[in-house]
Amino acid sequence: MESRAPSPLYFDFGTLFTAIKSFIDNHNQNKPRLKDRLNANHRATAELITRLYAKQLNRTIAKGTDIKEGLPGFRTFNPSLATCKGCTVRTIINHKERLKAAGFIIKEIHHGKTGIELWINPSIFTPPKLSTPNVNPSLKITQLATFFDERVKNLHPLVHEHQEQKNNNSSVNCLKTSKEEKGIHLSAHNKMITGVIRTLQEQDKNIEESRTSDSKKQTGSVKNSLSWELESAFLLQLVRDFWKYAQGKLFSNDIFSKPEEAEILNNIWRSVYRKFRVKGSKEDWKGYQETLYARVDMVTRWLERNPNRWVAPPHLYFSPENKRNGFKKTYQWFLKQQTLKREIRNRILIQKTEKGWTNHSKGEGKHKHKTRLQLFRLQQQRLESYGDEALIRAYEKSLHNMVNT
């Protein structure tokens, strides 16, 4: 009797999607009526569920759990699946019913507030038997690389690349504009840049002056290149530091592969930092970084208050397209919290000033020997140090009411 093959150490997304396509094609061949077949939307839902399920299985395997006896169920939520696919919850439920009728989903259990649990047809995760034992191992690698290239294509690389590589395949040797020259290491013997432009009759004229001016230009371009590289490295390090902080606070129990982290970092670069299109000094970016850490702390406290609360996976949580339950929603939450704190602080400060005026009128307190004008100047100077115009207006209104009553 032939023994069962051991569980694979890693589920390849490309292989799984190929198995899904074969399963749906075989199902549709046996259905003469069009309404009984699975369409492209059903297949997209099946691929979404399988991709998330495979990521869960890969994390389980990475932690050392043995799944040889059988695959565990896939724990998820209908709203989170709808957010990932960009549709309504009702659409996800309808697609699941069609996939269950087709035999793709073989079992589903509802766990109430903790979500649902799905079991997918084992044939999707069972590799097909090949007729020849010699298999080129580079095929799987090529499939995996092609898949990840499609997922992160057209994204700005997080690792700085030397700009000289951009024109390696260019057949046109032309000068670049000032914008294109940023970040380029120019050769000191490049005839296109350092050559002296003059007529044949002026071979012996202005040579020293031209070389001097060209050397100054060269030095300036190198300095601009170095400053641009330092600034780029500083900004990209902010992205990595933020992801490291958010991962430790919100996703400490999850394990991510390098392609997954690359996708997460690119989403953070696009949504959280808006591709660094906003210009600012290093101090401005450091201040913004502190606000980002504070927003992550807000979400952490929110999760700790109720064990049933959850956040989406990081590649969705930081996605710029996620406008429902993404990290961008915490910005308005943060502003509201800061406004509330400022209002409470102002109220306490105004109460202290009112108490100071009351004690002064009774001849009490540490400012009892000062005049009313001196007391006003002292309080005004202290409140102006907070840099809040609303606080000054509230103080003037409070003082007006106290004087007129």
C-alpha positions as CSV (number, residue, x, y, z in Angstrom):
1,M,0.0,0.0,0.0
2,E,1.4,3.4,-0.9
3,S,2.2,5.7,2.0
4,R,0.8,9.2,2.2
5,A,3.1,12.1,1.2
6,P,4.3,14.3,4.0
7,S,2.8,17.8,4.3
8,P,4.7,20.5,2.3
9,L,6.8,22.9,4.2
10,Y,5.4,25.9,2.3
11,F,2.2,26.3,0.3
12,D,3.0,28.0,-3.0
13,F,0.3,30.6,-4.0
14,G,0.9,30.1,-7.7
15,T,0.4,26.3,-7.4
16,L,-2.8,26.8,-5.3
17,F,-4.3,29.3,-7.8
18,T,-3.6,26.8,-10.6
19,A,-5.4,24.2,-8.7
20,I,-8.4,26.5,-8.2
21,K,-8.6,27.2,-11.9
22,S,-8.5,23.5,-12.7
23,F,-11.2,22.8,-10.1
24,I,-13.5,25.5,-11.4
25,D,-12.9,24.5,-15.1
26,N,-13.8,20.8,-14.3
27,H,-16.9,21.9,-12.4
28,N,-18.1,24.1,-15.2
29,Q,-17.6,21.4,-17.9
30,N,-20.2,19.3,-16.1
31,K,-22.7,22.1,-15.9
32,P,-24.6,22.7,-19.2
33,R,-26.6,25.5,-17.8
34,L,-24.9,28.9,-17.4
35,K,-26.5,29.8,-14.1
36,D,-25.0,26.6,-12.5
37,R,-21.5,27.5,-13.4
38,L,-18.9,29.5,-11.3
39,N,-18.0,32.8,-12.9
40,A,-15.0,35.1,-12.5
41,N,-16.4,36.7,-9.3
42,H,-16.8,33.3,-7.7
43,R,-13.3,32.4,-8.7
44,A,-11.9,35.7,-7.2
45,T,-13.6,34.9,-3.9
46,A,-12.2,31.4,-3.9
47,E,-8.7,32.7,-4.6
48,L,-9.0,35.3,-1.8
49,I,-10.1,32.7,0.7
50,T,-7.3,30.3,-0.4
51,R,-4.6,33.0,-0.2
52,L,-5.6,34.0,3.3
53,Y,-5.9,30.4,4.3
54,A,-2.5,29.5,2.9
55,K,-0.9,32.4,4.8
56,Q,-2.4,31.1,8.0
57,L,-1.1,27.6,7.2
58,N,2.4,28.9,6.4
59,R,2.5,30.8,9.7
60,T,1.3,27.6,11.5
61,I,4.0,25.5,9.9
62,A,6.6,28.2,10.6
63,K,5.8,28.0,14.3
64,G,6.5,24.2,14.3
65,T,2.9,22.9,14.3
66,D,2.4,19.5,12.6
67,I,-0.5,19.4,10.1
68,K,0.2,15.9,8.7
69,E,-3.0,14.5,10.3
70,G,-5.2,17.1,8.6
71,L,-5.5,20.8,7.7
72,P,-7.0,23.0,10.4
73,G,-10.0,25.2,9.7
74,F,-9.7,28.7,8.4
75,R,-10.8,31.3,11.0
76,T,-12.1,34.5,9.5
77,F,-14.9,37.1,9.4
78,N,-17.4,37.8,6.7
79,P,-16.9,41.6,7.1
80,S,-13.1,41.3,6.7
81,L,-13.5,39.1,3.6
82,A,-15.9,41.7,2.2
83,T,-13.3,44.5,2.9
84,C,-10.5,42.5,1.3
85,K,-12.6,41.9,-1.9
86,G,-14.2,45.4,-2.0
87,C,-17.8,44.2,-1.9
88,T,-20.7,43.8,0.5
89,V,-21.1,41.1,3.2
90,R,-24.1,39.8,1.4
91,T,-22.1,39.2,-1.7
92,I,-19.5,37.2,0.2
93,I,-22.2,35.1,1.8
94,N,-23.8,34.4,-1.6
95,H,-20.4,33.4,-3.1
96,K,-19.7,31.1,-0.3
97,E,-23.0,29.3,-0.9
98,R,-22.2,28.8,-4.5
99,L,-18.7,27.5,-3.6
100,K,-20.2,25.1,-1.1
101,A,-22.7,23.9,-3.7
102,A,-19.7,23.3,-6.1
103,G,-17.8,21.4,-3.4
104,F,-15.0,23.9,-3.1
105,I,-16.0,24.7,0.5
106,I,-16.8,21.4,2.1
107,K,-17.7,22.7,5.6
108,E,-18.5,25.9,7.4
109,I,-19.1,26.6,11.1
110,H,-20.3,29.8,12.6
111,H,-18.8,30.9,15.9
112,G,-20.9,33.9,16.6
113,K,-18.8,37.0,17.5
114,T,-15.6,35.2,17.0
115,G,-16.3,34.8,13.3
116,I,-16.6,31.7,11.0
117,E,-14.5,28.6,10.3
118,L,-14.1,27.2,6.8
119,W,-12.7,24.0,5.4
120,I,-11.6,23.9,1.7
121,N,-11.6,20.9,-0.5
122,P,-8.3,19.0,0.3
123,S,-7.6,18.5,-3.4
124,I,-6.7,22.2,-3.7
125,F,-3.8,21.7,-1.2
126,T,-2.7,18.3,-2.5
127,P,0.0,18.5,-5.1
128,P,-0.7,16.6,-8.3
129,K,1.3,13.4,-9.0
130,L,3.7,13.9,-11.9
131,S,4.5,11.2,-14.4
132,T,8.3,11.9,-14.2
133,P,10.2,12.3,-11.0
134,N,12.6,14.9,-12.4
135,V,11.1,18.3,-11.7
136,N,12.9,21.5,-12.3
137,P,13.0,23.3,-8.9
138,S,13.2,26.7,-10.6
139,L,9.6,26.4,-11.9
140,K,8.1,26.9,-8.4
141,I,10.5,29.8,-7.7
142,T,9.6,31.4,-11.1
143,Q,5.9,31.0,-10.3
144,L,6.3,32.5,-6.9
145,A,8.4,35.4,-8.1
146,T,5.9,36.1,-10.9
147,F,3.1,36.2,-8.4
148,F,4.8,38.6,-6.1
149,D,5.8,40.8,-9.0
150,E,2.2,41.2,-10.0
151,R,1.2,42.1,-6.4
152,V,3.8,44.8,-5.9
153,K,4.3,46.1,-9.4
154,N,4.5,49.8,-10.0
155,L,5.4,50.5,-6.4
156,H,8.3,52.7,-5.5
157,P,11.2,50.6,-4.2
158,L,11.9,51.0,-0.5
159,V,15.6,50.3,-0.9
160,H,17.5,53.1,-2.5
161,E,18.8,52.3,-5.9
162,H,21.6,54.2,-7.7
163,Q,20.1,56.4,-10.3
164,E,22.8,55.5,-12.9
165,Q,20.9,52.3,-13.5
166,K,18.0,54.1,-15.0
167,N,19.6,54.8,-18.3
168,N,21.7,51.6,-18.7
169,N,19.6,50.5,-21.7
170,S,19.1,53.9,-23.2
171,S,20.5,54.2,-26.7
172,V,20.4,58.0,-26.6
173,N,23.3,59.8,-25.0
174,C,21.9,63.2,-24.0
175,L,22.3,65.7,-21.2
176,K,19.8,65.6,-18.4
177,T,17.8,68.5,-16.9
178,S,18.4,69.7,-13.5
179,K,15.6,67.6,-12.1
180,E,16.9,64.5,-13.6
181,E,20.5,65.1,-12.4
182,K,19.5,64.8,-8.7
183,G,21.1,61.7,-7.1
184,I,23.4,60.9,-10.1
185,H,27.1,60.3,-9.5
186,L,28.7,62.1,-12.4
187,S,32.1,61.1,-13.6
188,A,34.9,63.7,-13.3
189,H,36.1,62.8,-16.9
190,N,32.7,62.9,-18.5
191,K,33.2,64.9,-21.7
192,M,29.5,65.6,-22.0
193,I,29.6,67.6,-18.7
194,T,33.1,68.8,-18.1
195,G,34.1,69.5,-21.7
196,V,34.8,73.2,-22.4
197,I,32.5,74.6,-25.1
198,R,34.4,77.0,-27.4
199,T,35.3,77.5,-31.1
200,L,38.4,76.1,-32.8
201,Q,40.1,79.6,-32.8
202,E,39.8,79.8,-29.0
203,Q,41.8,76.7,-28.0
204,D,44.2,78.7,-25.8
205,K,41.7,81.1,-24.3
206,N,39.8,80.8,-21.1
207,I,40.9,77.3,-20.4
208,E,41.8,77.9,-16.7
209,E,38.5,79.9,-16.1
210,S,36.4,77.2,-17.7
211,R,37.9,74.4,-15.8
212,T,37.5,76.2,-12.5
213,S,33.8,76.9,-13.1
214,D,33.2,73.3,-14.2
215,S,34.9,71.9,-11.1
216,K,32.7,74.1,-9.0
217,K,29.6,72.8,-10.8
218,Q,30.9,69.2,-10.3
219,T,31.4,69.8,-6.6
220,G,28.0,71.2,-6.2
221,S,26.3,68.3,-8.0
222,V,28.1,65.8,-5.8
223,K,27.0,67.7,-2.7
224,N,23.4,67.7,-3.9
225,S,23.7,64.0,-4.6
226,L,25.0,63.2,-1.2
227,S,22.4,65.3,0.6
228,W,19.6,63.7,-1.5
229,E,20.9,60.2,-0.6
230,L,21.0,61.1,3.1
231,E,17.6,62.5,3.1
232,S,16.2,59.5,1.3
233,A,17.8,57.1,3.7
234,F,16.4,59.1,6.7
235,L,12.9,59.0,5.3
236,L,12.9,55.3,4.4
237,Q,14.2,54.5,7.9
238,L,11.1,56.2,9.3
239,V,9.0,53.8,7.4
240,R,10.9,50.8,8.7
241,D,10.9,52.2,12.3
242,F,7.1,52.7,12.2
243,W,6.5,49.2,10.9
244,K,8.7,47.7,13.6
245,Y,6.8,49.6,16.3
246,A,3.4,48.8,14.9
247,Q,4.3,45.1,14.4
248,G,5.4,44.8,18.1
249,K,2.2,46.5,19.3
250,L,-0.5,45.2,17.0
251,F,0.9,42.1,15.2
252,S,3.3,40.6,17.7
253,N,2.0,37.0,17.3
254,D,2.2,37.0,13.4
255,I,5.1,35.9,11.3
256,F,5.6,37.5,7.9
257,S,7.8,36.5,4.9
258,K,10.0,38.9,3.1
259,P,7.6,39.5,0.2
260,E,4.8,40.1,2.7
261,E,6.9,42.6,4.6
262,A,7.8,44.3,1.3
263,E,4.1,44.7,0.5
264,I,3.3,46.1,4.0
265,L,6.2,48.6,3.8
266,N,5.1,49.8,0.4
267,N,1.5,50.3,1.7
268,I,2.8,52.2,4.7
269,W,4.9,54.4,2.4
270,R,1.9,55.1,0.2
271,S,-0.9,55.6,2.8
272,V,0.8,56.7,6.1
273,Y,3.6,58.8,4.6
274,R,1.8,59.7,1.3
275,K,5.0,58.9,-0.6
276,F,6.8,61.8,1.2
277,R,5.2,64.3,-1.2
278,V,4.8,66.8,1.7
279,K,8.0,68.7,2.1
280,G,9.4,69.3,5.6
281,S,12.5,69.3,7.7
282,K,13.9,66.4,9.7
283,E,12.4,67.9,12.9
284,D,9.0,68.1,11.2
285,W,9.2,64.4,10.2
286,K,10.3,63.4,13.7
287,G,7.3,65.2,15.2
288,Y,5.0,63.5,12.7
289,Q,6.6,60.1,13.6
290,E,5.7,60.7,17.3
291,T,2.1,61.3,16.4
292,L,2.1,58.0,14.4
293,Y,3.4,56.2,17.5
294,A,0.7,57.8,19.6
295,R,-2.0,56.7,17.1
296,V,-0.7,53.1,17.3
297,D,-0.8,53.3,21.1
298,M,-4.4,54.5,20.8
299,V,-5.3,51.4,18.8
300,T,-3.4,49.2,21.3
301,R,-5.4,50.5,24.2
302,W,-8.6,50.1,22.2
303,L,-7.9,46.4,21.6
304,E,-7.0,45.8,25.2
305,R,-10.3,47.1,26.5
306,N,-12.3,44.3,24.7
307,P,-10.9,40.9,23.7
308,N,-13.4,40.6,20.9
309,R,-12.0,43.6,19.0
310,W,-9.6,43.1,16.1
311,V,-7.8,44.9,13.3
312,A,-7.3,43.8,9.8
313,P,-4.1,42.0,8.6
314,P,-1.3,44.6,8.1
315,H,-1.2,44.5,4.3
316,L,-4.9,45.5,4.5
317,Y,-4.8,47.7,7.6
318,F,-2.2,50.0,6.0
319,S,-3.6,49.7,2.5
320,P,-4.4,53.1,0.9
321,E,-7.6,51.6,-0.6
322,N,-8.9,50.6,2.8
323,K,-11.2,53.4,3.8
324,R,-13.4,51.5,6.1
325,N,-11.2,50.0,8.9
326,G,-7.7,51.1,7.9
327,F,-5.1,52.9,9.9
328,K,-6.0,56.2,8.2
329,K,-9.2,56.3,10.2
330,T,-7.2,56.8,13.4
331,Y,-6.2,60.3,12.2
332,Q,-9.6,61.9,12.9
333,W,-9.7,59.9,16.1
334,F,-6.3,61.3,17.2
335,L,-7.4,64.9,16.4
336,K,-10.6,64.5,18.4
337,Q,-8.7,63.1,21.4
338,Q,-6.1,65.9,21.2
339,T,-8.8,68.5,21.0
340,L,-10.6,67.1,24.0
341,K,-7.3,67.1,26.0
342,R,-6.7,70.7,25.0
343,E,-10.2,71.8,26.1
344,I,-9.8,70.1,29.5
345,R,-6.4,71.7,30.0
346,N,-7.8,75.1,29.1
347,R,-10.7,74.7,31.5
348,I,-8.4,73.9,34.3
349,L,-6.1,76.9,33.6
350,I,-9.1,79.3,33.4
351,Q,-10.3,78.0,36.8
352,K,-6.9,78.7,38.3
353,T,-6.9,82.3,37.0
354,E,-10.4,82.8,38.3
355,K,-9.4,81.6,41.7
356,G,-6.4,83.9,41.6
357,W,-8.6,86.9,41.0
358,T,-11.0,85.8,43.7
359,N,-8.1,85.5,46.2
360,H,-6.7,88.9,45.1
361,S,-10.0,90.6,45.7
362,K,-10.0,89.2,49.3
363,G,-6.4,90.2,49.9
364,E,-5.2,86.6,49.9
365,G,-2.9,84.4,47.9
366,K,0.7,84.9,46.8
367,H,-0.2,87.8,44.5
368,K,-2.1,89.8,47.1
369,H,0.6,92.6,47.1
370,K,0.4,93.0,43.3
371,T,-1.8,95.4,41.5
372,R,-4.7,94.3,39.3
373,L,-2.7,95.3,36.2
374,Q,0.4,93.3,37.4
375,L,-1.8,90.3,38.1
376,F,-3.3,90.5,34.6
377,R,0.1,90.8,32.9
378,L,1.4,87.9,34.9
379,Q,-1.5,85.6,34.0
380,Q,-1.5,86.7,30.4
381,Q,2.2,86.0,30.0
382,R,1.8,82.5,31.6
383,L,-1.1,81.6,29.3
384,E,0.5,82.9,26.1
385,S,3.4,80.5,26.7
386,Y,1.0,77.6,25.7
387,G,0.6,79.1,22.2
388,D,-3.1,78.5,22.1
389,E,-5.3,81.4,20.8
390,A,-8.5,79.7,22.1
391,L,-7.0,79.8,25.6
392,I,-6.3,83.5,25.4
393,R,-9.9,84.2,24.1
394,A,-11.4,82.1,26.9
395,Y,-9.2,83.9,29.5
396,E,-10.4,87.4,28.2
397,K,-14.0,86.3,28.2
398,S,-13.7,84.9,31.8
399,L,-11.9,88.1,33.0
400,H,-14.6,90.2,31.4
401,N,-17.3,88.3,33.2
402,M,-15.5,88.5,36.6
403,V,-14.9,92.3,36.3
404,N,-18.5,93.0,35.3
405,T,-20.1,90.9,38.0
